[in-house]
Amino acid sequence: MARIKILILLFLTAAFISGCSKCPSGTKAAEVVVSINNYDITRDEFETLFRESAYGKSDTPESRREFLGNLIDRKLILQYAQKEGLDREGAFLKMIESFWEQSLLKVALDRKNREIDAKLSASGWQARKDEEAGMMDDWLKELRSRAVIKVKGEKI
């Protein structure tokens, strides 16, 4: 069984590495290179995932084989988890909510920091940091002033 898995991985890796030199223009993006049960991965998806991974730092046939094996294993585990209903359990949904909140906070704060940076002059470092902190505080005060905030049923 392990031997068959290795042969399949080698075959799929060879397909990834060889590219699509004979494909007509425009078909490369939709070319399915891996199917894992009912889940298809196109060449472009694979290349993007590979480049964004730690494996992509060293683009070699070996790193592609290792990444492919890891990707297949991850997708199989995810399919198993969904089949078992783990994606509908309370603990999982709470983790998703927390991740969503943290990610959204980061995006909002990064955007606001870029806006503030664009408004600040090229003044001295400390003056700039003080001005930046003041602008962030002003923004947060504005958000609070427009919000209805209640703690234990009391309006703040």
N, C-alpha and C positions, 0 to 999 in steps of 0.2 A: 504493500500500500504506500509506504514512504517513497519507494522507488518511482511509483507512478506519479506521485505528487511532485517529485523533483523533476521528472521528465516534462510534466505539464508546465511547471514554472519555467523551465529552460525554454520550452517552445514559446510560451507567452512573452518571455523576455526577449527572445530573438525577434519576435514580431514587433515589439516596442522599439528595439534598437535599430532594426532595419529601416524603419520609416515607411513612407508611402510614396515612393518615387514614381510608381506607375499609376497612382490614383489621379483621376481627372481633377482639375482645379475646382475647389469648392466642396469636394466630398470628404476631404480629410477631417474637417471639424466634426462631422457626424459619424465618423467611422467608429464602430464599437470594437474595442480591443479586448475587453474583458467582460464576461457575463458571469455573475455569481447568483445562481438561482434565478430570480426574476429581476435582478438589478444589473443594469448595463452601465459600463464606464466607457466613455469615448476617449479617443486619443488625446484630444485637447484637455479633457478633464484629468486624465492620467498625468499628462505633462505638467499641468498646473499644480496638482497635488504633489507630484514629485519635486518640482522646483521649490515649493513652499515647505517641504519637509527637510529634516536634518540630512536625509540621504542625498538631497539635491546639491549639497555643498561639494560633493565629489561625484560627478556624473560619469560613472563607469558601469560596465556591464554587471559587475558584482553588486554595486550599490542599487542598480535598478532591479536586479533579482531579489535582493533583500527587501527593498521597498515593496515590490509586487507581492511577495509572500506575506509581508506585514499587512498590506492593504486587504488582501483576500481574507486573512484571519480576522481583521477588524470587522469587515463587512459580514462575515459569517457569524461572528459573535453578536453584532447588532441585529441581524435577522433573527437569531435565536431569542434575543431579549425581547424583540417585538412580538414574536410568536408566543412567548410566555406571558405577555402582557405587562412586562416590567416598565414599559413606557407610560403606563396608566396608573402606576402606583403612586401613592401620596408622597413618599420620600423623594422619588425621582422628580415629580412635578415641583416640589419645593426647591430642589436643587436648580431646576430650570428657571424658576422664578428668580432665585438669587443671582444666577448667572446673567439673566436678562437685565436685572436692575443694575448690576455692576458694570456690564457692558454699556448700557445706555448712559449711565453716569459718566463713564470714561469718554464716550463720544461727545456728550454735551459739554463737559469741562474742557476737553481738547479744543472743541470748536470755539468756545468762549475765550480760551487762552489765545488762540490764533487771532481772534477779533481784537483782543486787548493789545497783543503784540503789534498788530498792524497800526493801532492808534498811537502807540507810544513813540516818542522821539528817541533819537540815539543818544540820550543823556547818559550820565554816569550809571554804573551798574547798580549801586545801592539806591539811587534816586529812582531808577527804572523799576527795581523790585518793589519799592514802597508804593510807587504809582500803580503798579500792576495789582498789588494786594488791595489797594484802595478801590480800584475799578471792580475787582472781583467781589469785594464786600458790597459795593453799591449795587451790583447786579443781583446779588443774593437778597439784599434788602428790598429791591424792586420786586423780585419774585415773591417774597413773603408778603409784601403790601398788597399784592393782587390775589393772594390766596386766602381761602377760608381754612383756618387751622383750628382743630379742636383737640383738646387733651382731656380725656375722661368726660367728654360731653360739654366742656366749657369752651367758649370761643376765646381765642387768644388775640 
